[in-house]
């Protein structure tokens, strides 16, 4: 497998403010060491100022339990694992610095710097911790108590510091810990396959220059993801000159799947995750050549009838109930070989099917876009090395290239160029900055080792396919003033539940999302509710959202990773948020908080998941909601439920389980106690039949302009309710075929309806 350039090569000197002063950095590392502490038994403790000391009895009890219930390794390996802490790991420190340099907004960085500075002073520490002793000088068990108090503090900034610091620490620790890798047996990359076929992409290159380089074409498509890929294929195969540009870069199958550490940096926006303004929701969005189609989970569900009916009848977009839209859906699925054939369900997906069957819920297999091939890979959320997902990189863009399309990677479009000489706002091109790879062909390193050039692509038609997060930013940067741009943001927010089983399930193996339970998808009678699905089981994906109660508790929970399954309750949200540009960086920011209406639906799914875990034999059930303890079954309960004869198995009517469920529902999932996550972004450039109600018309044309289109999930009239890939592609199929007709002079000037 090819090796990427070391990450440190991309780190600039950190700014002097925020977490980076010597005192603040020391305190930040002390917080990290509190979340993931070095744990030693009393008889072996060598430094009580850095190690969390527990009694020999408690330590041995923990180790013995893990040996008996988590297939843990020998005592020496466990001792090494428990002794490990982040501040002694250079890779952790490097990734932490990178996170704050590149991925934390300036206002948040300065806010954290203020709190860290206060923790270094007697007065500030007294106010924030109740003690005049600086935080880093406190013994580990006192620091742990301080973090626990911050979680339940009545001061929102302390709640936020608790949630953000524990989440960042867990994620970076799981990505860099040698001890966790050793005791869990998790392979950083799978070793049971060979890299798949590689399409030989040729990307346009530019020399340095003071004046912009100018390119002429028929159509420029800004974005190489699911929407842009379909548009590129259709337009190129129709005989039009097409140029596809993307700010991200291409990685061949020999470089995939990446490690979690590298994947977050190279394949996703903002280092792997971003947060809404109030930190209630973590947003995960692909950012590589191929966009979300490179990192999604193969799920290929078509738009459901009740959603199509809403879009057609309630919103006046009649196309969505036509046979032609169904043709678009079928056409894109046919190209990707979408089917349920050759699916081999892993443990988690089998548990979802069996749990649904036992509870009388409806569940089914999810069609996969793998060309009819079995795709038994749990790593492909960090890139599909097998090249089996028939997404943009493997199928659509190569088709476009064979028809003559040209490509530019590393090209960040700043704005659309308009010609207003005729009194109309006619789009004639885009302008942005192209950044080359470095001299070794990598993408890391300082700009001094690369070539930068302003580039203008002039075209008859401009298609913005940069996704729900970036497409509205480009439109706003282009001077468009439609107040709907960036509004109507849907995210399909989720809560997660972890089930721990007696079996060694090797959760990283197998297709990620091959089943779905749909019994709760229409809880309000208007198409809003939740689906229950399995989720990616890479450690930093599943364990980052797991509850942190104490260092010992979290380290012990992580050791059960080989026995875990993760399930999500994913909402078709009714209530929306907004995308807007950050005033300093210009990057997307998000106003979004899951509403009480949508949270109630998600909680219905969480309860259903807990019941599924129970009836499929989970020994522990962990809702990812702070303040809710895990349900831990007695071994006698499990053995009696599996035995024949005797008293009837009470199942989910077990009084102790019912009491626990009642407490779960009573606690609820209101932020910040419940972390929400999202991998589906939709709607920020909504399609509408009237200009005042949306951003694009029913053919994808931006209201108030000529020659400018949006073709991605941002045009969804509302949330799709299913994984948005196929819906996105089908709408883009429709929009791009319409663009081709206009370029040929067919239907030019026709009604926007």
C-alpha positions in Angstrom: 0.0 0.0 0.0 1.4 3.4 -0.9 2.3 5.7 1.9 1.1 9.3 2.1 3.5 12.1 2.9 3.9 12.5 6.7 1.3 14.7 8.2 3.8 16.9 10.1 5.0 18.2 6.8 1.7 20.2 6.4 1.8 21.8 9.8 2.6 25.6 9.8 4.0 27.3 12.9 0.9 27.5 15.2 -0.5 30.9 16.0 0.5 32.4 19.3 -3.0 32.8 20.7 -5.5 30.2 21.8 -4.2 26.8 23.0 -0.6 27.3 21.8 1.1 29.3 24.5 3.3 27.1 26.7 1.1 27.3 29.7 -2.1 26.7 27.7 -0.7 23.8 25.8 0.4 22.2 29.1 -3.1 22.6 30.5 -4.7 21.3 27.3 -2.5 18.1 27.5 -3.5 17.8 31.1 -7.2 17.7 30.0 -6.3 15.1 27.4 -4.5 13.0 30.0 -7.6 13.3 32.2 -9.9 11.9 29.5 -7.5 9.1 28.7 -5.4 8.7 31.8 -2.5 6.5 32.7 -4.0 4.0 35.1 -1.9 2.1 37.6 -2.6 -0.1 40.6 -1.4 1.3 43.9 1.5 -1.1 44.3 3.0 -0.2 40.9 2.4 3.6 40.8 5.6 5.6 40.2 4.2 9.1 39.7 0.9 9.9 41.4 0.9 13.4 39.7 0.5 11.9 36.2 -1.1 8.5 36.9 -4.6 7.7 38.0 -4.1 5.3 40.9 -6.7 2.6 41.8 -6.5 -0.2 44.3 -5.0 -3.5 43.4 -8.4 -5.1 44.1 -10.2 -2.8 41.7 -7.5 -3.1 39.0 -7.5 -6.9 39.2 -11.3 -7.0 39.1 -11.3 -4.9 36.0 -8.6 -6.9 34.2 -10.2 -10.3 35.1 -13.6 -9.1 33.8 -12.1 -8.0 30.6 -10.2 -11.2 30.1 -13.4 -13.2 30.7 -15.7 -11.0 28.7 -13.7 -9.3 26.0 -11.1 -11.8 24.7 -8.5 -9.4 26.0 -4.8 -10.2 25.7 -2.3 -11.1 28.4 -1.8 -9.1 31.5 1.4 -7.5 30.3 -0.4 -6.1 27.2 -3.3 -4.9 29.3 -0.9 -3.2 31.7 0.7 -1.4 28.8 -2.6 -0.3 27.5 -3.9 1.0 30.8 -0.5 2.8 31.4 -0.7 4.7 28.1 -1.7 8.4 28.0 -1.9 10.9 25.1 0.7 13.4 26.2 3.5 10.8 25.8 2.4 9.9 22.2 4.1 12.2 19.6 1.5 11.2 17.0 -1.3 12.2 19.3 0.3 15.6 20.0 0.9 16.2 16.3 -2.7 15.4 15.4 -4.0 17.5 18.2 -2.0 20.5 16.9 -3.2 19.9 13.4 -6.8 19.8 14.6 -6.5 23.2 16.3 -4.5 24.8 13.4 -6.8 23.6 10.6 -10.1 22.4 12.0 -11.2 24.6 14.9 -12.7 28.0 14.0 -10.8 31.0 15.2 -13.6 32.2 17.6 -13.7 28.7 19.2 -9.9 28.6 19.3 -9.8 31.9 21.1 -12.6 30.9 23.4 -10.7 27.8 24.4 -7.6 29.8 24.8 -9.4 32.0 27.3 -10.6 29.1 29.4 -7.2 27.4 29.3 -5.5 30.6 30.4 -8.0 30.9 33.3 -7.2 27.4 34.4 -3.6 28.5 34.8 -4.4 31.2 37.3 -5.5 31.0 40.9 -8.6 33.2 40.5 -9.7 31.6 37.2 -9.1 28.1 38.5 -11.1 28.9 41.6 -14.1 30.0 39.5 -14.0 27.1 37.1 -12.9 24.2 39.3 -13.6 25.3 42.9 -9.9 25.1 43.7 -7.1 27.7 43.5 -4.6 25.2 42.3 -3.9 25.4 38.6 -5.6 22.6 36.7 -2.4 20.8 35.5 -1.1 20.7 39.0 -4.2 18.9 40.3 -3.8 15.1 40.9 -5.5 13.0 38.2 -8.5 11.9 40.3 -9.3 15.6 41.1 -9.0 16.6 37.4 -11.4 13.8 36.6 -13.9 15.0 39.1 -13.6 18.5 37.6 -14.5 17.2 34.1 -17.4 15.3 35.5 -18.7 18.5 37.2 -18.4 20.4 33.9 -20.7 17.9 32.2 -23.6 18.8 34.5 -22.6 22.4 35.1 -25.3 25.1 34.7 -22.8 27.1 32.7 -23.1 26.3 28.9 -19.4 27.1 28.2 -18.2 24.5 30.6 -20.7 21.9 29.1 -19.2 22.8 25.7 -15.6 22.4 26.9 -16.4 19.1 28.4 -18.1 17.7 25.3 -15.6 19.1 22.8 -12.5 18.1 24.8 -13.7 14.6 25.6 -14.8 14.1 22.0 -11.6 15.4 20.4 -9.5 13.4 22.8 -11.3 10.1 22.3 -11.2 10.5 18.5 -7.5 11.4 18.3 -6.5 8.8 20.9 -8.3 6.0 19.0 -6.6 7.1 15.8 -3.1 7.1 17.2 -2.9 4.7 20.2 -0.5 1.7 19.7 -1.8 0.2 22.9 -5.4 0.1 21.7 -4.4 -1.4 18.4 -2.5 -4.2 20.1 -5.1 -5.3 22.6 -8.1 -4.9 20.2 -6.5 -6.5 17.2 -8.0 -3.9 14.9 -6.2 -3.7 11.6 -5.5 -0.2 10.5 -6.2 -1.3 7.0 -7.7 -4.6 5.9 -5.2 -7.2 4.7 -7.6 -9.7 3.0 -7.9 -8.0 -0.4 -5.9 -6.6 -3.2 -6.3 -3.1 -4.6 -8.9 -3.0 -7.3 -8.6 -1.6 -10.9 -7.3 1.9 -11.3 -8.6 4.4 -13.9 -5.7 6.4 -15.2 -6.9 10.0 -14.5 -5.2 12.8 -16.3 -5.5 16.1 -14.6 -4.8 19.5 -16.2 -1.6 21.2 -15.0 -0.6 24.9 -15.0 2.6 26.7 -14.7 3.2 29.6 -12.3 2.1 33.0 -13.6 0.9 36.4 -12.4 -2.1 36.5 -14.7 -5.0 34.0 -14.5 -4.9 31.0 -16.8 -8.1 30.9 -18.9 -9.8 27.8 -20.3 -12.7 27.7 -22.7 -15.3 24.9 -22.6 -19.1 24.3 -23.1 -19.8 23.3 -19.5 -17.8 23.6 -16.3 -18.9 21.4 -13.4 -17.7 22.5 -10.0 -17.6 19.3 -7.9 -16.8 15.7 -8.7 -19.2 14.0 -6.3 -22.4 12.1 -7.0 -24.2 15.0 -8.6 -21.2 16.3 -10.6 -20.2 12.8 -11.7 -23.6 12.0 -13.2 -23.8 15.4 -14.9 -20.3 15.0 -16.4 -21.0 11.6 -17.9 -24.3 12.7 -19.4 -23.0 16.0 -20.9 -19.8 14.5 -22.2 -21.5 11.6 -23.8 -24.0 14.0 -25.4 -21.0 15.5 -27.2 -20.4 18.7 -25.2 -17.0 19.8 -24.0 -16.9 19.4 -20.2 -14.4 20.4 -17.6 -14.9 19.0 -14.0 -13.1 20.9 -11.2 -12.8 20.1 -7.5 -10.8 21.6 -4.6 -10.0 18.1 -3.4 -7.5 15.5 -4.8 -7.7 12.0 -6.3 -6.4 8.9 -4.4 -5.9 5.6 -6.3 -7.1 2.2 -4.9 -3.5 1.5 -3.9 -3.8 4.4 -1.4 -7.1 3.1 0.0 -8.6 2.5 2.4 -6.6 5.0 4.4 -6.1 4.8 8.1 -8.6 6.7 10.2 -5.9 9.3 10.9 -5.0 10.0 7.3 -8.6 9.5 6.0 -10.0 12.3 8.2 -7.4 14.7 6.8 -7.5 13.7 3.1 -11.0 12.4 2.4 -13.3 14.6 4.5 -14.2 18.2 5.2 -12.5 19.8 8.2 -10.2 16.9 9.3 -13.1 14.4 9.4 -15.9 16.3 11.3 -17.3 19.7 11.9 -19.8 21.0 14.4 -22.9 23.1 14.3 -22.6 26.5 16.0 -24.0 25.2 19.3 -22.0 21.9 19.0 -25.2 19.9 19.2 -24.5 18.1 15.9 -21.3 16.7 14.4 -21.3 16.9 10.6 -19.3 14.4 8.5 -19.0 15.2 4.8 -16.7 13.8 2.1 -14.1 16.0 0.5 -12.0 14.1 -2.1 -12.1 13.4 -5.8 -15.5 11.7 -6.0 -16.9 13.6 -3.1 -19.3 11.6 -0.8 -19.4 8.8 -3.3 -15.8 7.9 -2.3 -16.5 7.6 1.4 -20.2 6.5 1.6 -21.4 3.0 2.5 -22.8 1.7 -0.8 -26.4 2.0 0.3 -28.6 2.6 -2.8 -32.2 3.2 -1.7 -34.6 5.0 -4.1 -36.7 7.9 -3.2 -39.9 6.6 -1.4 -43.4 7.3 -2.6 -44.5 9.5 0.3 -41.5 11.8 -0.3 -42.1 12.0 -4.0 -45.8 12.8 -3.3 -44.8 15.5 -0.9 -42.5 17.1 -3.4 -44.9 16.9 -6.2 -48.2 17.7 -4.5 -47.3 19.8 -1.5 -44.5 21.7 -3.2 -45.8 21.8 -6.8 -42.8 20.0 -8.3 -44.9 17.6 -10.4 -41.9 16.0 -12.1 -41.2 13.8 -9.0 -44.4 11.8 -9.6 -43.7 11.3 -13.2 -42.5 8.1 -14.9 -39.5 10.1 -16.2 -38.2 10.6 -12.6 -38.5 6.8 -12.1 -36.6 6.4 -15.3 -33.9 8.6 -13.8 -33.8 6.5 -10.7 -33.6 3.3 -12.6 -31.0 4.6 -15.0 -28.5 5.6 -12.4 -29.1 2.3 -10.4 -28.5 0.3 -13.6 -25.2 2.0 -14.3 -24.0 1.1 -10.8 -25.3 -2.5 -10.8 -27.4 -1.8 -7.8 -29.0 -4.9 -6.3 -29.4 -7.1 -3.2 -27.7 -10.0 -4.9 -24.4 -11.2 -3.4 -24.9 -9.4 -0.1 -23.3 -11.2 2.8 -24.5 -9.7 6.1 -22.1 -9.2 8.9 -22.9 -9.8 12.6 -24.5 -6.3 13.1 -26.7 -6.5 10.1 -27.8 -10.0 10.9 -28.7 -8.8 14.4 -30.8 -6.0 13.0 -32.7 -8.4 10.8 -33.2 -11.0 13.6 -34.0 -8.4 16.2 -36.6 -6.9 13.9 -38.1 -10.3 13.2 -38.4 -11.2 16.9 -40.1 -7.8 17.7 -42.4 -7.8 14.7 -40.7 -4.9 13.0 -40.2 -4.6 9.3 -36.7 -4.9 8.0 -35.1 -5.7 4.7 -31.8 -5.8 2.8 -30.4 -2.5 1.4 -29.4 -2.6 -2.3 -25.7 -2.0 -2.8 -24.0 -0.1 -5.7 -21.3 -2.7 -6.1 -22.0 -4.0 -9.6 -23.5 -7.2 -8.2 -20.2 -8.1 -6.4 -20.0 -9.1 -2.7 -18.5 -6.1 -0.9 -17.5 -7.4 2.5 -15.5 -4.4 3.6 -16.1 -2.4 6.7 -13.2 0.1 6.0 -14.5 1.7 2.8 -15.8 4.8 4.6 -12.1 5.8 4.4 -11.9 4.9 0.8 -12.7 1.7 -1.1 -9.4 0.0 -2.0 -11.3 -2.8 -3.8 -12.8 -0.2 -6.2 -16.1 -2.1 -6.0 -18.4 0.9 -5.2 -19.6 2.1 -8.6 -19.5 5.7 -7.5 -18.1 8.8 -9.3 -14.5 7.8 -9.2 -15.0 4.2 -10.4 -17.9 4.6 -12.9 -19.2 8.0 -13.7 -16.1 10.1 -14.1 -14.2 7.4 -16.1 -17.3 7.3 -18.4 -17.1 11.1 -18.8 -13.3 10.9 -19.5 -13.8 8.3 -22.2 -16.3 10.7 -23.8 -13.7 13.6 -23.7 -14.3 15.3 -20.3 -11.3 17.1 -18.8 -10.5 17.3 -15.1 -8.8 19.7 -12.7 -8.1 18.6 -9.1 -6.9 21.0 -6.3 -9.0 23.9 -7.8 -11.0 25.9 -5.3 -13.6 28.0 -7.0 -14.1 31.4 -5.4 -17.1 32.7 -7.4 -19.1 32.6 -10.6 -18.4 35.2 -13.2 -21.4 37.0 -14.6 -21.9 39.1 -17.8 -24.6 41.7 -17.1 -24.1 43.8 -20.2 -27.5 42.7 -21.7 -29.3 43.6 -18.5 -29.6 40.0 -17.3 -27.3 38.1 -14.9 -25.7 35.6 -17.3 -23.1 33.2 -15.9 -20.1 32.9 -18.2 -17.5 31.2 -16.1 -15.9 30.6 -12.7 -12.7 31.9 -11.1 -10.6 30.3 -8.4 -7.2 29.1 -7.3 -5.4 26.0 -8.4 -2.9 24.4 -6.1 -0.6 21.7 -7.5 0.7 18.6 -5.7 4.1 18.7 -4.2 7.3 17.6 -6.0 6.8 14.0 -4.8 3.2 13.8 -6.1 1.7 14.2 -2.6 -0.8 16.8 -1.3 0.8 17.7 2.0 3.6 20.2 2.7 3.9 24.0 2.6 2.7 26.1 -0.3 6.3 27.0 -1.0 6.7 23.4 -2.4 3.7 23.7 -4.7 2.5 25.9 -7.6 -0.4 28.2 -7.2 -2.3 29.8 -10.1 -5.4 31.7 -10.5 -7.6 30.0 -13.1 -10.7 31.1 -15.0 -12.9 28.6 -16.7 -15.2 30.2 -19.3 -18.2 28.2 -20.3 -21.7 28.4 -21.8 -23.2 26.6 -18.8 -22.0 26.6 -15.2 -23.0 23.7 -13.0 -22.4 24.0 -9.2 -22.2 20.5 -7.7 -20.1 21.2 -4.6 -22.5 19.7 -2.2 -25.0 21.1 0.4 -22.3 22.7 2.5 -20.2 24.4 -0.2 -22.6 25.1 -3.1 -24.5 27.9 -1.2 -21.1 29.4 -0.2 -20.1 29.7 -3.8 -23.4 31.3 -4.7 -23.1 33.8 -1.9 -19.5 34.6 -2.8 -20.7 35.3 -6.3 -22.9 38.2 -5.1 -26.3 36.5 -5.3 -28.7 37.9 -2.8 -31.5 35.4 -2.8 -32.4 35.2 0.9 -33.1 31.4 0.5 -29.5 30.5 -0.3 -28.1 28.4 2.5 -31.5 28.1 4.2 -33.6 24.9 4.6 -30.6 22.7 5.7 -31.6 19.1 6.5 -29.1 16.7 8.1 -30.8 13.4 8.9 -29.5 13.6 12.5 -28.8 10.4 14.4 -28.3 9.1 17.9 -26.3 5.9 18.4 -26.6 2.8 20.5 -23.8 0.3 21.1 -24.6 -3.3 21.8 -21.9 -5.5 23.4 -22.2 -9.3 22.7 -20.5 -12.3 24.1 -19.3 -13.3 20.6 -16.1 -11.9 19.1 -17.8 -10.2 16.2 -14.8 -8.4 14.6 -17.0 -5.4 13.9 -14.7 -3.9 11.3 -15.5 -6.7 8.9 -18.4 -6.9 6.4 -20.5 -4.5 4.5 -21.4 -1.5 6.7 -25.0 -0.9 5.9 -26.8 -3.8 4.3 -30.1 -3.8 6.2 -32.7 -1.3 7.4 -35.6 -1.3 9.7 -38.4 0.9 8.5 -41.2 0.4 11.0 -40.7 3.9 12.5 -40.3 5.9 9.3 -43.7 7.6 9.4 -44.4 8.5 13.0 -46.3 11.7 12.4 -48.4 10.5 9.4 -46.6 13.0 7.2 -43.5 11.1 6.4 -41.4 12.1 9.3 -39.8 9.5 11.6 -36.7 7.4 11.8 -35.1 4.4 10.2 -32.8 2.0 12.2 -29.6 1.1 10.5 -26.1 -0.2 11.3 -23.2 2.2 11.3 -19.5 2.3 10.4 -17.5 0.4 13.1 -14.0 1.9 12.8 -12.9 2.7 16.3 -12.9 6.5 16.0 -16.4 6.4 14.5 -18.1 4.2 17.0 -16.2 4.9 20.3 -15.9 8.7 19.9 -19.6 9.1 20.6 -19.6 6.5 23.5 -20.2 8.0 26.9 -17.3 9.1 29.0 -17.9 8.7 32.7 -14.3 8.3 33.9 -11.0 7.3 32.5 -11.1 3.7 33.8 -14.7 3.3 32.6 -13.9 4.5 29.1 -10.7 2.5 28.7 -12.5 -0.6 29.9 -15.4 0.0 27.5 -13.0 0.5 24.6 -11.5 -3.0 25.3 -14.9 -4.5 24.4 -14.6 -3.1 20.9 -14.2 -6.5 19.3 -17.6 -7.5 20.8 -19.5 -4.4 19.7 -22.2 -3.5 17.2 -23.3 0.0 16.5 -26.8 1.0 15.5 -28.2 4.4 14.6 -31.7 5.9 14.8 -31.7 8.3 11.8 -34.4 10.9 11.4 -36.0 12.3 8.3 -35.9 15.7 9.9 -38.9 18.1 9.6 -37.1 21.1 11.0 -34.2 22.8 9.4 -31.0 24.9 9.9 -28.8 27.1 7.7 -25.4 27.1 6.0 -23.5 30.4 6.0 -19.9 31.5 5.5 -17.6 32.1 8.5 -16.6 35.8 8.7 -12.9 35.0 9.0 -12.2 31.8 7.0 -15.1 31.9 4.6 -15.7 28.2 5.2 -19.2 26.9 5.8 -20.8 27.3 9.2 -24.0 25.7 10.4 -26.9 26.9 12.5 -28.6 23.6 13.3 -30.1 22.1 16.5 -32.3 18.9 16.3 -35.7 20.1 17.3 -37.8 18.6 20.1 -40.1 17.2 17.3 -37.3 15.4 15.6 -35.6 14.4 18.8 -38.7 12.6 20.0 -38.7 10.5 16.8 -35.1 9.7 17.2 -35.7 8.6 20.8 -38.4 6.2 19.5 -35.7 4.6 17.3 -33.2 4.5 20.2 -35.7 2.6 22.3 -36.3 0.2 19.4 -32.6 -0.4 19.0 -32.3 -1.2 22.7 -35.0 -3.8 22.4 -33.3 -5.3 19.3 -30.1 -5.6 21.3 -31.9 -7.2 24.2 -33.7 -9.9 22.1 -30.5 -10.7 20.1 -28.6 -11.5 23.3 -26.5 -8.4 23.9 -24.8 -8.5 27.3 -24.6 -4.7 27.5 -26.6 -1.9 25.9 -25.0 1.5 25.8 -27.1 4.4 24.6 -24.7 7.3 23.6 -26.4 9.7 25.9 -24.6 11.2 28.9 -26.2 10.4 32.2 -27.7 7.2 31.0 -25.9 4.1 32.4 -25.6 1.0 30.3 -28.0 -1.9 30.8 -25.9 -4.8 31.8 -27.5 -8.3 31.9 -26.8 -10.9 34.4 -25.2 -14.0 32.9 -28.1 -16.0 34.4 -30.6 -13.9 32.3 -28.9 -14.8 29.1 -28.4 -18.5 29.8 -32.0 -18.9 31.0 -33.4 -17.2 27.9 -31.4 -19.6 25.7 -32.5 -22.7 27.6 -35.4 -25.0 26.7 -38.2 -25.7 29.2 -38.7 -24.0 32.5 -40.2 -20.6 32.9 -41.1 -18.5 29.8 -38.4 -16.0 28.7 -39.8 -12.6 29.6 -37.9 -10.9 26.8 -38.4 -7.1 26.7 -41.0 -7.4 29.4 -38.2 -8.2 31.9 -39.1 -5.8 34.7 -35.5 -4.7 35.2 -35.1 -3.9 31.5 -38.5 -2.1 31.4 -37.4 0.1 34.4 -34.1 0.9 32.5 -36.0 1.8 29.4 -38.3 4.1 31.4 -35.3 5.9 32.7 -33.8 6.2 29.2 -37.0 7.8 27.9 -37.3 10.0 31.0 -33.7 11.3 30.6 -34.3 12.0 26.9 -31.9 13.1 24.2 -31.7 16.8 24.5 -28.3 18.4 23.7 -25.7 18.6 25.1 -26.3 15.3 26.9 -27.0 13.5 23.7 -24.4 14.0 20.9 -26.0 14.0 17.4 -24.2 13.2 14.2 -25.0 13.5 10.5 -23.6 12.2 7.3 -26.4 13.3 5.0 -26.6 17.0 4.1 -29.5 18.3 1.9 -31.6 21.2 0.9 -29.5 24.4 1.3 -30.3 25.5 -2.3 -33.9 24.2 -2.4 -35.8 23.6 -5.6 -39.0 25.5 -5.9 -41.7 26.5 -8.4 -41.5 30.2 -7.3 -38.4 32.3 -6.9 -39.3 33.5 -3.4 -39.5 29.9 -2.1 -36.2 28.5 -3.2 -32.9 28.9 -5.0 -33.3 26.8 -8.2 -36.2 26.2 -10.5 -37.5 22.7 -11.4 -34.8 22.3 -14.0 -32.0 23.2 -11.6 -31.5 26.8 -13.0 -30.6 29.4 -10.3 -33.5 31.9 -10.0 -32.6 35.3 -11.4 -29.7 34.1 -13.5 -29.0 32.6 -16.9 -26.7 29.7 -17.6 -26.2 28.9 -13.9 -27.4 25.6 -12.4 -27.0 23.6 -9.1 -27.0 19.9 -9.4 -26.4 18.1 -6.1 -28.3 17.2 -2.9 -28.6 20.9 -1.9 -31.5 21.2 -4.3 -33.7 18.6 -2.5 -37.0 20.2 -1.6 -36.9 18.6 1.8 -35.1 15.6 3.5 -35.0 12.5 1.3 -35.6 10.1 4.2 -33.2 7.6 2.7 -29.5 7.7 2.0 -29.4 10.6 -0.5 -27.0 9.2 -3.1 -29.5 7.7 -5.6 -32.0 10.6 -5.2 -29.1 13.0 -5.8 -27.9 11.2 -8.9 -31.4 10.9 -10.3 -32.1 14.6 -10.0 -28.7 15.3 -11.5 -29.5 13.0 -14.3 -32.6 15.0 -15.0 -30.9 18.4 -14.7 -27.9 17.5 -16.9 -30.1 16.1 -19.6 -32.1 19.3 -19.6 -28.8 21.3 -19.9 -27.8 19.2 -22.9 -31.1 19.9 -24.6 -30.6 23.7 -24.0 -27.1 23.5 -25.4 -28.5 21.9 -28.5 -31.1 24.6 -28.8 -34.0 22.3 -27.8 -36.4 23.9 -25.4 -34.4 27.1 -25.1 -36.4 29.7 -23.4 -39.1 27.2 -22.4 -41.1 27.7 -19.3 -39.4 27.2 -16.0 -42.2 24.9 -15.0 
